[in-house]
Amino acid sequence: MIYNNVMKSLLKNILVKILGSQVRRLRKRHDFKIIGVAGSIGKTSTKLAIAKILESEKKVQFQEGNYNDIVSVPLVVFGHSMPPLWDVWQWLIILFKNEYQIYFSYPFDLVVLELGTDGPGQISQFRKYLHLDVAVLTAIAPEHMEFFENIKNVADEEWSVQYFSDLVFVNRDLCKILPDDFNHEKIIFYGKESALEYKPEILSQVQLYSISAAVLVAKKFGISEEKIKESANNIRAFSGRMQKLEGVKNSVIIDDSYNASPDAVKMALDTLYKYPRNQKIAILGMMNELGDSSEMEHKKIGKYCDVKLLNWVVTIGKDANLFLALTAKQNGCQVYEAKNSYDAGEFVRSKIKDDAVILVKGSQNGVFAEEAIKPLLADHSDISKLVRQDKYWMKKKRVV
């Protein structure tokens, strides 16, 4: 096991050096701009919103999923899928194709990337091969707290994107903690107001922020007002991110099952509270990667569950069942502690009344809240719209 981990780390380092060199050489030989999206919440939605508006007038390279680490980000630049780490032949093919693009043809005007982190220092690693023309910082919120330990460390990590960016658009509402070396010359703050000029079919604050950032980036790169308006109005929620689905008994399912963190759960609940339906049910999975703060954060969410606005709270996962469920009950809510996501879905199906709205929110590993949605769908072909439905994830879910 130790040998495998050492070899895995060694191989990753070799790949980063080679891929990083290829990205740098690509930029020297071709004229294109790079936009990077960092932050604790809403990275993928913001990245996709930016790409969708930009491609109305530009040739844009981006990836629909969430390739966002030091190895996978260069693959987005060159337009590849991630092969197994040990598949040497596939990696050689990728490296050869990259060389062809470097020396012959790279047809894109703009590249939009997502920059993720699981622990301190990882955002700065992207400096090895990236310099961003524009960065977007979406939020500072608890994430991977078993490694970051406190919110100040999270802020320092996410803000480090400024060190290799010419310009940074920062969400002023969700980035309350500023770094000690704040650079006023390259920082522009934004809120929801840019999106409010348009009429996208969206549900949540996070989506409004994503579109606001996308509008600002589009204006920065000279996209016409007409195309911005048309593209912004056509943006729909992305899979697992406040996606609206039709449920049984004329119900509405708010599918926010991709992932969960404390601030994101609160914003999702706010959306549910405002939704004009008589019966409201929240399926809330455990929030992973909170470290020692997990008990406290789950209790906060339980306290945030409003008995006047919720008919049922259904919890999934150890800490959600232990702590979130407890405080939600103390708040007066009806609570069901599900054995797993499948059990949660069947329970909610038995409780749905006509014209209900159901929020589904949870972290991915070990929770997989999207599986609770399947028995609630009016049209089972909509299963294809759920996250994590490929062979890799379905096999992983069977193990869990």
VOPAGU-2260 file (C-alpha; in pm, 1 decimal, decimal comma):
REM VOPAGU-2260
SITE   aa  ch    i         X         Y         Z
SITE  MET   A    0       0,0       0,0       0,0
SITE  ILE   A    1     278,1     244,4      94,9
SITE  TYR   A    2     468,0     150,5    -222,3
SITE  ASN   A    3     157,7     210,3    -436,5
SITE  ASN   A    4      98,2     551,1    -278,2
SITE  VAL   A    5     460,3     652,5    -335,2
SITE  MET   A    6     446,6     541,4    -698,9
SITE  LYS   A    7     113,1     716,7    -748,7
SITE  SER   A    8     252,8    1041,7    -608,9
SITE  LEU   A    9     567,7    1008,4    -821,6
SITE  LEU   A   10     367,0     947,2   -1139,6
SITE  LYS   A   11     141,4    1245,9   -1068,1
SITE  ASN   A   12     443,7    1470,9   -1019,1
SITE  ILE   A   13     592,4    1355,7   -1349,7
SITE  LEU   A   14     262,7    1414,7   -1530,3
SITE  VAL   A   15     223,7    1762,2   -1378,2
SITE  LYS   A   16     573,2    1859,3   -1495,7
SITE  ILE   A   17     513,2    1736,2   -1851,2
SITE  LEU   A   18     155,8    1865,6   -1882,3
SITE  GLY   A   19     249,3    2195,5   -1721,0
SITE  SER   A   20     532,5    2242,4   -1967,7
SITE  GLN   A   21     292,7    2172,2   -2253,3
SITE  VAL   A   22      40,7    2429,0   -2125,7
SITE  ARG   A   23     312,4    2693,8   -2097,7
SITE  ARG   A   24     442,1    2621,3   -2449,0
SITE  LEU   A   25      88,6    2625,4   -2588,0
SITE  ARG   A   26      36,1    2976,0   -2451,1
SITE  LYS   A   27     362,9    3098,5   -2600,4
SITE  ARG   A   28     269,9    2979,0   -2948,6
SITE  HIS   A   29    -102,3    3063,5   -2954,3
SITE  ASP   A   30    -301,9    3373,9   -2867,4
SITE  PHE   A   31    -578,4    3277,6   -2623,3
SITE  LYS   A   32    -694,6    3392,8   -2280,5
SITE  ILE   A   33    -753,3    3185,5   -1967,3
SITE  ILE   A   34   -1029,8    3237,7   -1711,9
SITE  GLY   A   35   -1013,7    3049,4   -1382,0
SITE  VAL   A   36   -1290,9    2998,1   -1126,3
SITE  ALA   A   37   -1204,5    2933,2    -760,4
SITE  GLY   A   38   -1412,1    2935,5    -441,3
SITE  SER   A   39   -1583,0    2719,6    -182,0
SITE  ILE   A   40   -1929,1    2719,9    -343,3
SITE  GLY   A   41   -2060,9    2737,0    -697,9
SITE  LYS   A   42   -1741,3    2686,7    -898,9
SITE  THR   A   43   -1883,9    2451,0   -1159,0
SITE  SER   A   44   -2208,0    2645,8   -1208,4
SITE  THR   A   45   -2010,9    2968,6   -1247,3
SITE  LYS   A   46   -1763,2    2810,6   -1487,7
SITE  LEU   A   47   -2044,2    2674,0   -1704,5
SITE  ALA   A   48   -2238,5    3001,7   -1700,4
SITE  ILE   A   49   -1925,2    3188,3   -1810,2
SITE  ALA   A   50   -1855,4    2938,5   -2087,9
SITE  LYS   A   51   -2214,9    2937,7   -2215,3
SITE  ILE   A   52   -2225,0    3316,9   -2251,3
SITE  LEU   A   53   -1874,4    3349,3   -2395,4
SITE  GLU   A   54   -1933,0    3085,3   -2661,8
SITE  SER   A   55   -2212,5    3298,1   -2808,7
SITE  GLU   A   56   -1938,1    3492,9   -2989,3
SITE  LYS   A   57   -1608,4    3318,9   -2912,9
SITE  LYS   A   58   -1451,1    2975,9   -2950,7
SITE  VAL   A   59   -1436,7    2849,7   -2592,9
SITE  GLN   A   60   -1260,9    2547,4   -2443,7
SITE  PHE   A   61   -1412,9    2414,8   -2118,8
SITE  GLN   A   62   -1526,5    2092,4   -1956,4
SITE  GLU   A   63   -1882,3    2015,3   -1846,6
SITE  GLY   A   64   -1772,5    1819,0   -1539,7
SITE  ASN   A   65   -1546,6    1917,1   -1253,0
SITE  TYR   A   66   -1189,1    1850,4   -1358,4
SITE  ASN   A   67   -1024,2    2088,0   -1113,6
SITE  ASP   A   68    -701,4    1946,1    -973,5
SITE  ILE   A   69    -337,4    1991,2   -1065,0
SITE  VAL   A   70    -336,7    1692,5   -1305,9
SITE  SER   A   71    -679,6    1722,5   -1468,4
SITE  VAL   A   72    -682,1    2098,7   -1538,9
SITE  PRO   A   73    -421,2    2073,8   -1819,9
SITE  LEU   A   74    -637,9    1805,3   -1979,9
SITE  VAL   A   75    -919,9    2060,8   -2002,4
SITE  VAL   A   76    -688,6    2305,2   -2180,5
SITE  PHE   A   77    -614,0    2042,1   -2445,1
SITE  GLY   A   78    -963,4    1888,4   -2449,8
SITE  HIS   A   79    -899,7    1539,1   -2310,7
SITE  SER   A   80   -1077,2    1306,3   -2069,4
SITE  MET   A   81    -883,4    1176,2   -1770,0
SITE  PRO   A   82    -749,4     822,1   -1831,3
SITE  PRO   A   83    -659,0     582,0   -1549,2
SITE  LEU   A   84    -337,8     697,5   -1384,9
SITE  TRP   A   85    -157,8     370,6   -1462,5
SITE  ASP   A   86    -261,2     354,0   -1830,3
SITE  VAL   A   87      75,3     454,9   -1976,5
SITE  TRP   A   88     -36,4     401,3   -2337,4
SITE  GLN   A   89    -331,7     639,9   -2301,3
SITE  TRP   A   90    -111,9     903,1   -2139,5
SITE  LEU   A   91     143,4     876,4   -2421,0
SITE  ILE   A   92    -133,3     928,7   -2677,5
SITE  ILE   A   93    -252,8    1237,4   -2486,6
SITE  LEU   A   94      97,1    1384,2   -2466,6
SITE  PHE   A   95     151,8    1325,8   -2839,5
SITE  LYS   A   96    -180,0    1492,5   -2927,2
SITE  ASN   A   97     -87,6    1785,9   -2705,1
SITE  GLU   A   98     235,4    1835,0   -2898,8
SITE  TYR   A   99      38,7    1843,2   -3222,8
SITE  GLN   A  100    -184,7    2120,6   -3084,5
SITE  ILE   A  101     117,0    2313,8   -2961,1
SITE  TYR   A  102     291,7    2316,7   -3297,8
SITE  PHE   A  103       2,0    2316,1   -3542,1
SITE  SER   A  104    -352,1    2406,9   -3442,3
SITE  TYR   A  105    -527,1    2544,2   -3134,7
SITE  PRO   A  106    -863,3    2688,4   -3244,3
SITE  PHE   A  107    -984,7    2846,3   -2918,8
SITE  ASP   A  108   -1003,7    3212,0   -2818,3
SITE  LEU   A  109   -1075,9    3146,1   -2450,4
SITE  VAL   A  110   -1028,6    2865,8   -2198,9
SITE  VAL   A  111   -1247,4    2848,1   -1886,4
SITE  LEU   A  112   -1109,0    2641,5   -1597,8
SITE  GLU   A  113   -1221,3    2537,4   -1251,6
SITE  LEU   A  114    -956,3    2544,9    -978,9
SITE  GLY   A  115   -1024,6    2321,9    -680,3
SITE  THR   A  116    -851,3    2251,1    -352,1
SITE  ASP   A  117    -864,8    1981,4     -85,4
SITE  GLY   A  118    -606,6    2136,3     145,1
SITE  PRO   A  119    -365,4    2425,8     205,3
SITE  GLY   A  120    -132,4    2520,3     -78,4
SITE  GLN   A  121    -313,4    2345,5    -362,3
SITE  ILE   A  122    -444,2    2657,8    -539,1
SITE  SER   A  123     -90,4    2797,3    -548,7
SITE  GLN   A  124      24,1    2478,5    -724,6
SITE  PHE   A  125    -155,9    2595,8   -1038,6
SITE  ARG   A  126     104,1    2873,2   -1067,7
SITE  LYS   A  127     343,0    2608,4   -1200,5
SITE  TYR   A  128     174,4    2629,4   -1539,7
SITE  LEU   A  129    -110,0    2884,3   -1529,9
SITE  HIS   A  130    -133,9    3259,5   -1547,6
SITE  LEU   A  131    -495,8    3373,8   -1550,7
SITE  ASP   A  132    -613,3    3671,3   -1749,8
SITE  VAL   A  133    -927,5    3675,5   -1533,6
SITE  ALA   A  134   -1013,6    3488,3   -1214,3
SITE  VAL   A  135   -1348,9    3462,1   -1039,3
SITE  LEU   A  136   -1368,0    3398,0    -664,9
SITE  THR   A  137   -1718,3    3271,3    -588,5
SITE  ALA   A  138   -1727,3    3223,4    -209,9
SITE  ILE   A  139   -1535,0    3168,9     112,0
SITE  ALA   A  140   -1709,5    2903,7     322,3
SITE  PRO   A  141   -1623,0    2594,4     529,0
SITE  GLU   A  142   -1472,5    2320,1     308,6
SITE  HIS   A  143   -1239,0    2026,9     374,4
SITE  MET   A  144   -1211,1    2143,3     733,6
SITE  GLU   A  145   -1026,0    1829,3     839,0
SITE  PHE   A  146    -730,8    1986,7     652,7
SITE  PHE   A  147    -797,3    2361,9     671,9
SITE  GLU   A  148    -900,1    2361,7    1042,0
SITE  ASN   A  149   -1044,1    2715,9    1036,4
SITE  ILE   A  150   -1215,8    2954,2     796,5
SITE  LYS   A  151    -916,6    3192,4     786,1
SITE  ASN   A  152    -706,7    2916,5     632,0
SITE  VAL   A  153    -980,8    2853,2     374,9
SITE  ALA   A  154    -983,7    3223,6     287,2
SITE  ASP   A  155    -604,9    3237,0     250,7
SITE  GLU   A  156    -618,1    2935,4      20,3
SITE  GLU   A  157    -893,5    3061,2    -208,7
SITE  TRP   A  158    -757,6    3416,3    -220,8
SITE  SER   A  159    -417,9    3286,7    -336,3
SITE  VAL   A  160    -563,0    3282,6    -689,0
SITE  GLN   A  161    -489,5    3657,5    -698,9
SITE  TYR   A  162    -114,5    3588,9    -711,9
SITE  PHE   A  163    -131,7    3448,6   -1065,6
SITE  SER   A  164    -420,7    3652,5   -1206,9
SITE  ASP   A  165    -430,1    3987,2   -1386,4
SITE  LEU   A  166    -786,0    4063,0   -1272,3
SITE  VAL   A  167   -1009,6    3901,5   -1008,7
SITE  PHE   A  168   -1388,2    3930,8    -985,8
SITE  VAL   A  169   -1486,9    3861,1    -624,0
SITE  ASN   A  170   -1833,9    3791,0    -483,4
SITE  ARG   A  171   -1864,7    4060,5    -217,1
SITE  ASP   A  172   -2161,7    3890,2     -45,8
SITE  LEU   A  173   -1997,2    3548,8      -2,9
SITE  CYS   A  174   -1630,7    3650,0      39,1
SITE  LYS   A  175   -1640,8    3837,0     368,7
SITE  ILE   A  176   -1286,1    3753,5     477,6
SITE  LEU   A  177   -1020,5    3956,6     297,8
SITE  PRO   A  178    -651,0    3863,7     281,9
SITE  ASP   A  179    -385,0    4067,5     459,3
SITE  ASP   A  180    -221,3    4150,3     124,0
SITE  PHE   A  181    -541,0    4250,2     -56,1
SITE  ASN   A  182    -451,8    4398,5    -397,5
SITE  HIS   A  183    -699,5    4679,4    -468,6
SITE  GLU   A  184    -569,3    4735,6    -820,4
SITE  LYS   A  185    -674,8    4396,9    -956,6
SITE  ILE   A  186    -989,7    4319,9    -750,2
SITE  ILE   A  187   -1344,3    4400,7    -866,3
SITE  PHE   A  188   -1635,0    4305,0    -640,1
SITE  TYR   A  189   -1972,3    4187,4    -768,2
SITE  GLY   A  190   -2311,3    4083,1    -630,2
SITE  LYS   A  191   -2641,5    3967,8    -778,2
SITE  GLU   A  192   -2725,0    4292,8    -954,3
SITE  SER   A  193   -2568,0    4202,1   -1290,6
SITE  ALA   A  194   -2797,2    3899,1   -1321,2
SITE  LEU   A  195   -3108,1    4091,7   -1216,6
SITE  GLU   A  196   -3098,7    4281,4   -1546,9
SITE  TYR   A  197   -3183,4    3954,8   -1721,3
SITE  LYS   A  198   -3453,7    3689,2   -1682,5
SITE  PRO   A  199   -3288,5    3348,9   -1657,3
SITE  GLU   A  200   -3501,0    3052,9   -1548,2
SITE  ILE   A  201   -3325,2    2986,0   -1218,8
SITE  LEU   A  202   -3416,2    2909,3    -860,0
SITE  SER   A  203   -3142,0    3013,4    -619,8
SITE  GLN   A  204   -2908,7    3290,1    -507,9
SITE  VAL   A  205   -2606,3    3080,9    -605,0
SITE  GLN   A  206   -2731,7    3069,3    -963,5
SITE  LEU   A  207   -2784,9    3445,8    -966,4
SITE  TYR   A  208   -2427,2    3495,1    -849,6
SITE  SER   A  209   -2302,5    3257,5   -1121,3
SITE  ILE   A  210   -2478,9    3454,0   -1392,9
SITE  SER   A  211   -2362,0    3786,5   -1247,8
SITE  ALA   A  212   -2001,5    3668,7   -1266,7
SITE  ALA   A  213   -2055,1    3535,7   -1618,2
SITE  VAL   A  214   -2201,2    3866,9   -1736,6
SITE  LEU   A  215   -1902,7    4060,7   -1599,3
SITE  VAL   A  216   -1653,3    3824,8   -1761,8
SITE  ALA   A  217   -1842,9    3840,2   -2092,2
SITE  LYS   A  218   -1833,9    4220,5   -2089,3
SITE  LYS   A  219   -1462,3    4209,2   -2010,6
SITE  PHE   A  220   -1402,6    4006,1   -2327,7
SITE  GLY   A  221   -1620,6    4220,8   -2549,1
SITE  ILE   A  222   -1931,4    4004,9   -2589,1
SITE  SER   A  223   -2216,6    4218,5   -2723,8
SITE  GLU   A  224   -2501,7    4317,2   -2493,0
SITE  GLU   A  225   -2748,5    4144,2   -2725,0
SITE  LYS   A  226   -2565,2    3810,7   -2704,6
SITE  ILE   A  227   -2514,7    3842,4   -2328,1
SITE  LYS   A  228   -2885,7    3896,2   -2276,8
SITE  GLU   A  229   -2983,9    3612,7   -2508,0
SITE  SER   A  230   -2736,6    3367,4   -2353,5
SITE  ALA   A  231   -2808,4    3465,5   -1991,4
SITE  ASN   A  232   -3181,9    3425,5   -2043,6
SITE  ASN   A  233   -3126,1    3077,7   -2188,5
SITE  ILE   A  234   -2915,3    2948,3   -1899,8
SITE  ARG   A  235   -3083,3    2668,0   -1708,9
SITE  ALA   A  236   -2976,2    2496,8   -1389,4
SITE  PHE   A  237   -2704,0    2238,2   -1439,2
SITE  SER   A  238   -2728,4    1874,3   -1334,4
SITE  GLY   A  239   -2738,6    1834,0    -956,0
SITE  ARG   A  240   -2721,1    2209,1    -899,7
SITE  MET   A  241   -3066,5    2350,0    -817,9
SITE  GLN   A  242   -3209,7    2164,1   -1116,9
SITE  LYS   A  243   -3589,8    2156,7   -1129,3
SITE  LEU   A  244   -3747,7    1817,9   -1209,8
SITE  GLU   A  245   -4108,9    1701,6   -1232,7
SITE  GLY   A  246   -4209,7    1464,0    -954,0
SITE  VAL   A  247   -4499,9    1231,4    -882,9
SITE  LYS   A  248   -4836,2    1380,5    -781,5
SITE  ASN   A  249   -4759,1    1705,8    -961,0
SITE  SER   A  250   -4466,7    1771,7    -726,7
SITE  VAL   A  251   -4151,1    1970,6    -799,8
SITE  ILE   A  252   -3809,5    1830,7    -713,2
SITE  ILE   A  253   -3526,7    2077,0    -653,7
SITE  ASP   A  254   -3225,3    1861,7    -732,8
SITE  ASP   A  255   -2921,8    2011,5    -558,7
SITE  SER   A  256   -2765,2    1673,3    -495,2
SITE  TYR   A  257   -2420,2    1731,2    -641,7
SITE  ASN   A  258   -2255,7    1834,9    -314,4
SITE  ALA   A  259   -2320,1    2009,5      17,5
SITE  SER   A  260   -2153,5    2255,3     253,0
SITE  PRO   A  261   -2311,1    2459,5     535,5
SITE  ASP   A  262   -2363,2    2786,8     348,9
SITE  ALA   A  263   -2484,3    2609,9      35,3
SITE  VAL   A  264   -2739,3    2408,5     235,7
SITE  LYS   A  265   -2875,0    2724,8     397,5
SITE  MET   A  266   -2914,4    2894,8      60,8
SITE  ALA   A  267   -3088,0    2586,5     -78,0
SITE  LEU   A  268   -3327,2    2584,5     219,0
SITE  ASP   A  269   -3397,8    2954,2     162,0
SITE  THR   A  270   -3501,1    2868,6    -193,5
SITE  LEU   A  271   -3727,0    2590,4     -66,5
SITE  TYR   A  272   -3887,2    2818,5     192,6
SITE  LYS   A  273   -3982,3    3072,3     -74,1
SITE  TYR   A  274   -4122,1    2817,2    -317,5
SITE  PRO   A  275   -4501,6    2855,2    -357,2
SITE  ARG   A  276   -4622,6    2505,5    -264,3
SITE  ASN   A  277   -4828,5    2381,5      30,3
SITE  GLN   A  278   -4614,1    2081,9     125,8
SITE  LYS   A  279   -4238,9    2127,1     161,7
SITE  ILE   A  280   -3995,0    1843,5     225,6
SITE  ALA   A  281   -3617,5    1871,0     270,8
SITE  ILE   A  282   -3400,5    1564,9     208,6
SITE  LEU   A  283   -3067,6    1661,8     365,7
SITE  GLY   A  284   -2763,1    1439,0     341,8
SITE  MET   A  285   -2452,8    1453,7     555,8
SITE  MET   A  286   -2203,8    1729,6     475,0
SITE  ASN   A  287   -1866,4    1559,5     435,5
SITE  GLU   A  288   -1516,6    1691,7     498,9
SITE  LEU   A  289   -1601,2    1923,6     789,4
SITE  GLY   A  290   -1352,0    1769,1    1031,8
SITE  ASP   A  291   -1394,0    1859,4    1398,8
SITE  SER   A  292   -1662,8    2116,1    1314,3
SITE  SER   A  293   -1898,5    1855,5    1165,3
SITE  GLU   A  294   -2117,5    1817,6    1475,2
SITE  MET   A  295   -2154,2    2192,9    1519,6
SITE  GLU   A  296   -2227,0    2261,0    1150,7
SITE  HIS   A  297   -2488,6    1985,3    1127,1
SITE  LYS   A  298   -2658,0    2116,5    1440,1
SITE  LYS   A  299   -2665,4    2464,6    1286,7
SITE  ILE   A  300   -2845,4    2328,0     980,7
SITE  GLY   A  301   -3091,5    2144,0    1204,4
SITE  LYS   A  302   -3162,1    2469,8    1384,6
SITE  TYR   A  303   -3206,6    2641,8    1046,0
SITE  CYS   A  304   -3486,3    2397,6     961,3
SITE  ASP   A  305   -3803,6    2602,1    1016,9
SITE  VAL   A  306   -4102,8    2405,6    1144,6
SITE  LYS   A  307   -4337,6    2670,6    1003,2
SITE  LEU   A  308   -4198,7    2619,6     653,5
SITE  LEU   A  309   -4117,8    2247,7     643,4
SITE  ASN   A  310   -4353,2    1951,5     661,8
SITE  TRP   A  311   -4074,1    1693,1     675,1
SITE  VAL   A  312   -3698,5    1684,7     720,9
SITE  VAL   A  313   -3540,5    1360,4     598,2
SITE  THR   A  314   -3175,0    1303,5     688,7
SITE  ILE   A  315   -2916,2    1074,1     529,5
SITE  GLY   A  316   -2575,9     979,6     669,2
SITE  LYS   A  317   -2419,9     944,6    1012,9
SITE  ASP   A  318   -2372,6    1307,4    1119,5
SITE  ALA   A  319   -2694,8    1424,1     956,1
SITE  ASN   A  320   -2887,8    1153,3    1142,4
SITE  LEU   A  321   -2708,8    1217,9    1470,5
SITE  PHE   A  322   -2688,6    1596,6    1487,2
SITE  LEU   A  323   -2897,0    1763,5    1215,8
SITE  ALA   A  324   -3195,4    1540,8    1290,3
SITE  LEU   A  325   -3165,9    1603,8    1664,8
SITE  THR   A  326   -3172,9    1983,6    1642,6
SITE  ALA   A  327   -3442,2    1981,1    1372,6
SITE  LYS   A  328   -3660,4    1776,3    1610,3
SITE  GLN   A  329   -3585,0    2020,5    1891,3
SITE  ASN   A  330   -3704,4    2292,3    1652,7
SITE  GLY   A  331   -4035,7    2109,6    1626,4
SITE  CYS   A  332   -3985,0    1958,3    1279,1
SITE  GLN   A  333   -4110,0    1615,8    1176,6
SITE  VAL   A  334   -3791,3    1419,6    1104,8
SITE  TYR   A  335   -3718,4    1084,8     944,2
SITE  GLU   A  336   -3366,2     944,8     977,9
SITE  ALA   A  337   -3313,3     740,4     663,1
SITE  LYS   A  338   -3090,6     434,4     642,5
SITE  ASN   A  339   -2956,5     553,4     307,1
SITE  SER   A  340   -3060,8     756,7       2,5
SITE  TYR   A  341   -3277,8     477,3    -136,4
SITE  ASP   A  342   -3469,2     454,9     191,4
SITE  ALA   A  343   -3507,0     834,7     197,5
SITE  GLY   A  344   -3662,3     835,8    -148,8
SITE  GLU   A  345   -3911,2     560,4     -69,4
SITE  PHE   A  346   -4012,1     729,4     256,3
SITE  VAL   A  347   -4071,8    1064,8      88,9
SITE  ARG   A  348   -4272,6     897,6    -188,3
SITE  SER   A  349   -4504,3     757,3      80,4
SITE  LYS   A  350   -4555,2    1105,6     229,5
SITE  ILE   A  351   -4591,5    1323,0     -81,0
SITE  LYS   A  352   -4918,0    1509,2    -119,3
SITE  ASP   A  353   -5042,8    1674,5    -436,3
SITE  ASP   A  354   -4849,6    1985,7    -537,0
SITE  ALA   A  355   -4549,2    1932,3    -306,1
SITE  VAL   A  356   -4194,0    2061,7    -344,3
SITE  ILE   A  357   -3895,6    1850,9    -238,4
SITE  LEU   A  358   -3538,5    1975,1    -192,3
SITE  VAL   A  359   -3263,6    1713,5    -226,8
SITE  LYS   A  360   -2919,3    1816,4    -100,0
SITE  GLY   A  361   -2613,8    1622,4      18,0
SITE  SER   A  362   -2244,4    1549,5     -23,2
SITE  GLN   A  363   -2132,2    1288,5    -271,8
SITE  ASN   A  364   -1914,7    1016,6    -117,4
SITE  GLY   A  365   -2116,2     785,5     104,1
SITE  VAL   A  366   -2434,4     994,0      69,7
SITE  PHE   A  367   -2534,1    1006,0    -298,4
SITE  ALA   A  368   -2856,5    1197,1    -235,3
SITE  GLU   A  369   -2940,8    1181,2    -606,6
SITE  GLU   A  370   -3052,2     820,1    -553,9
SITE  ALA   A  371   -3336,0     948,3    -333,3
SITE  ILE   A  372   -3475,6    1129,3    -636,4
SITE  LYS   A  373   -3534,7     823,2    -855,3
SITE  PRO   A  374   -3857,2     695,2    -691,0
SITE  LEU   A  375   -3992,2    1051,6    -685,5
SITE  LEU   A  376   -3964,2    1123,9   -1058,7
SITE  ALA   A  377   -4278,7    1153,6   -1267,6
SITE  ASP   A  378   -4080,7    1053,0   -1576,4
SITE  HIS   A  379   -3814,3     789,0   -1516,5
SITE  SER   A  380   -3627,2     895,8   -1829,0
SITE  ASP   A  381   -3521,8    1197,3   -1618,7
SITE  ILE   A  382   -3284,0     964,5   -1433,5
SITE  SER   A  383   -3038,5    1050,4   -1711,0
SITE  LYS   A  384   -3042,2    1410,8   -1583,1
SITE  LEU   A  385   -2912,1    1310,6   -1239,0
SITE  VAL   A  386   -2547,6    1333,7   -1136,8
SITE  ARG   A  387   -2317,3    1034,3   -1095,5
SITE  GLN   A  388   -2505,2     785,9   -1313,8
SITE  ASP   A  389   -2213,5     642,1   -1513,6
SITE  LYS   A  390   -2064,9     294,6   -1458,1
SITE  TYR   A  391   -1788,7     419,3   -1228,7
SITE  TRP   A  392   -2027,2     589,2    -985,1
SITE  MET   A  393   -2296,2     320,7    -993,7
SITE  LYS   A  394   -2035,1      58,6    -905,3
SITE  LYS   A  395   -1912,8     278,3    -620,3
SITE  LYS   A  396   -2268,2     320,4    -489,0
SITE  ARG   A  397   -2321,5     -56,2    -482,7
SITE  VAL   A  398   -2016,5     -90,9    -258,2
SITE  VAL   A  399   -2156,4     172,7     -19,7
